[in-house]
Amino acid sequence: MNLMEKITGKDLINLGFEGGNWFKEAIAHINETGIRGDEMMAFLEQFKPEPMIELHASPVPFSVNIRAENELEKDNVDKVIESMKNLMRTPTVVGGAIMPDACPAGPKGTIPVGGVVVAKNAIHPGMHSADICCSVMLTDFGKADPKAILDAAHLSTHFGPGGRKRGEQYRLSDELIALFEGNVFLNSDKMLSMAREHMGTQGDGNHFLFVGRSAKTGNTMMITHHGSRAPGAMLYKEGMKVANRFRMKLSKETMKQNAWIPFDSEEGRNYWDALQIIRKWTKANHEVIHDAVAERLGISIENRFWNEHNFVFRDGDLFYHAKGATPLDAKYMPDVTGPRLIPLNMAEPVLIVEGDTTDSNLGFAPHGAGRNLSRSAHKRSKEGRTNLEVFLEETEGLDVRFFSKEIDVSELPSAYKNAAAVRTQMGEFGLGTVLDEVMPYGCIMAGDWEKNAPWRKKRRKRRQSGD
């Protein structure tokens, strides 16, 4: 290198440095001072990136709280375990567990549904996924008529894509507005707009509104299941961007879906605070629907409790990522007011449980019955029969409604694992004790809203016209 020549960014790259915001200032300093050789390298030493953090040489051990009941389940369990083995090589990970409702949720190395992963000083957005704070809430309406509750609920809730139109929206509290505005991840106009529009909505998929009676008291109870809707999805998207930036600096070998945000960074603290705000929003999202039902019928509420089952829980510098796992340990829930809820399917009772933390359950229980087949595979298994035939057979004696007025076969009871087997394995692996059961009367779900989505209608119209 000619000492009289100006140093350029290309020269630094040839010396093994990665481009960055620091290039401009460093190059200016080198050229202004005229330093070269060893003196220049000594100056540049401060800009060398930290060595990449390597993956664990072998998977961190994890607890397997699941047993295959048949060949179909064996394939499912094998895939879950294989995915966990890949995930458990992530550098931040120190522990994990899988529950009896576990099923794959993406490419190998992705946390499965029914998985718990413990990371030290790190938040992994991909391990809570877009449906942040998916949760369940129960309200005890005493001796109210279950049909009246379901009818009032149908008028009070909203399923399907998008949010509520103006004039149909529930009010977003001043407290929540202030919290959103005070967090760097949540303070955009679009985020606040979505927080308003999606309040009082439940989305689609396996989210539901369930009405039944307590096996112990006979009281009518309503349970809602949904997460943080568009605000949570938007936070997840931003979180993944930040986590991937850290991944590129810290651990390129780590799979993209397992990228993390160090908690001791400014971004980590802000993201953690954003998660807590989204948690508050989600709880309020449940409450407005439950309160609206009580107000419509002019009845009182006797009891209420809730729990997340898709969230990140903190214990000191350890972060427990529960991707579809019910927290048993009260330390995970700052506002716990009662036992926990585990729904199974629309034709089975919702379980009201409590339990102790053990080395194998890490303080968690299953969050439901899980699946052995994908939605499309399950639908294919019903070919040769109409949706109505399958629906009538599997929901006999129940008041089951689809908000879109289109049956979703992939949410009927046969789409899920055997509920009795899940309950048996809960006992076998010490995953909670059933205190009560909410026996099913009926439920509301989104249904197959895509069947009549605008893009589908256009496609059908084109086919009919021969285009």
Rosetta blueprint (number, residue, H / E / L):
1 M L
2 N L
3 L L
4 M L
5 E L
6 K L
7 I L
8 T L
9 G H
10 K H
11 D H
12 L H
13 I H
14 N H
15 L L
16 G L
17 F L
18 E L
19 G L
20 G L
21 N L
22 W H
23 F H
24 K H
25 E H
26 A H
27 I H
28 A H
29 H H
30 I H
31 N H
32 E H
33 T H
34 G L
35 I L
36 R L
37 G H
38 D H
39 E H
40 M H
41 M H
42 A H
43 F H
44 L H
45 E H
46 Q H
47 F H
48 K L
49 P L
50 E L
51 P L
52 M L
53 I L
54 E L
55 L L
56 H L
57 A L
58 S L
59 P L
60 V L
61 P L
62 F L
63 S E
64 V E
65 N L
66 I L
67 R L
68 A L
69 E L
70 N L
71 E H
72 L H
73 E H
74 K H
75 D H
76 N H
77 V H
78 D H
79 K H
80 V H
81 I H
82 E H
83 S H
84 M H
85 K H
86 N H
87 L H
88 M L
89 R L
90 T L
91 P L
92 T L
93 V E
94 V E
95 G E
96 G E
97 A E
98 I E
99 M E
100 P E
101 D E
102 A E
103 C E
104 P L
105 A L
106 G L
107 P L
108 K L
109 G L
110 T L
111 I L
112 P L
113 V E
114 G E
115 G E
116 V E
117 V E
118 V E
119 A E
120 K E
121 N L
122 A E
123 I E
124 H L
125 P H
126 G H
127 M H
128 H H
129 S L
130 A L
131 D L
132 I L
133 C L
134 C E
135 S E
136 V E
137 M E
138 L E
139 T E
140 D E
141 F L
142 G L
143 K L
144 A L
145 D L
146 P H
147 K H
148 A H
149 I H
150 L H
151 D H
152 A H
153 A H
154 H H
155 L H
156 S H
157 T L
158 H L
159 F E
160 G L
161 P L
162 G L
163 G L
164 R L
165 K L
166 R L
167 G L
168 E L
169 Q L
170 Y L
171 R L
172 L L
173 S L
174 D H
175 E H
176 L H
177 I H
178 A H
179 L H
180 F H
181 E H
182 G L
183 N L
184 V L
185 F L
186 L L
187 N L
188 S L
189 D H
190 K H
191 M H
192 L H
193 S H
194 M H
195 A H
196 R H
197 E H
198 H L
199 M L
200 G L
201 T L
202 Q L
203 G E
204 D L
205 G L
206 N L
207 H L
208 F E
209 L E
210 F E
211 V E
212 G E
213 R E
214 S E
215 A L
216 K L
217 T L
218 G L
219 N L
220 T E
221 M E
222 M E
223 I E
224 T E
225 H E
226 H E
227 G L
228 S L
229 R H
230 A H
231 P H
232 G H
233 A H
234 M H
235 L H
236 Y H
237 K H
238 E H
239 G H
240 M H
241 K H
242 V H
243 A H
244 N H
245 R H
246 F H
247 R H
248 M H
249 K H
250 L H
251 S L
252 K L
253 E L
254 T L
255 M L
256 K H
257 Q H
258 N H
259 A L
260 W L
261 I E
262 P E
263 F L
264 D L
265 S L
266 E H
267 E H
268 G H
269 R H
270 N H
271 Y H
272 W H
273 D H
274 A H
275 L H
276 Q H
277 I H
278 I H
279 R H
280 K H
281 W H
282 T H
283 K H
284 A H
285 N H
286 H H
287 E H
288 V H
289 I H
290 H H
291 D H
292 A H
293 V H
294 A H
295 E H
296 R H
297 L H
298 G L
299 I L
300 S L
301 I L
302 E L
303 N E
304 R E
305 F E
306 W E
307 N E
308 E E
309 H E
310 N E
311 F E
312 V E
313 F E
314 R E
315 D E
316 G L
317 D L
318 L E
319 F E
320 Y E
321 H E
322 A E
323 K E
324 G L
325 A L
326 T E
327 P E
328 L L
329 D L
330 A H
331 K H
332 Y H
333 M L
334 P L
335 D L
336 V L
337 T L
338 G L
339 P L
340 R E
341 L E
342 I E
343 P L
344 L L
345 N L
346 M L
347 A L
348 E L
349 P L
350 V E
351 L E
352 I E
353 V E
354 E E
355 G L
356 D L
357 T L
358 T L
359 D L
360 S L
361 N L
362 L L
363 G L
364 F E
365 A E
366 P L
367 H L
368 G L
369 A L
370 G L
371 R L
372 N L
373 L L
374 S L
375 R H
376 S H
377 A H
378 H H
379 K H
380 R H
381 S H
382 K L
383 E L
384 G L
385 R L
386 T L
387 N H
388 L H
389 E H
390 V H
391 F H
392 L H
393 E H
394 E H
395 T L
396 E L
397 G L
398 L L
399 D E
400 V E
401 R E
402 F E
403 F L
404 S L
405 K L
406 E L
407 I L
408 D L
409 V H
410 S H
411 E H
412 L L
413 P H
414 S H
415 A H
416 Y L
417 K L
418 N L
419 A H
420 A H
421 A H
422 V H
423 R H
424 T H
425 Q H
426 M H
427 G H
428 E H
429 F L
430 G L
431 L L
432 G L
433 T E
434 V E
435 L E
436 D E
437 E E
438 V E
439 M E
440 P E
441 Y E
442 G E
443 C E
444 I E
445 M E
446 A L
447 G L
448 D L
449 W H
450 E H
451 K H
452 N H
453 A L
454 P H
455 W H
456 R H
457 K H
458 K H
459 R H
460 R H
461 K H
462 R H
463 R H
464 Q H
465 S H
466 G L
467 D L
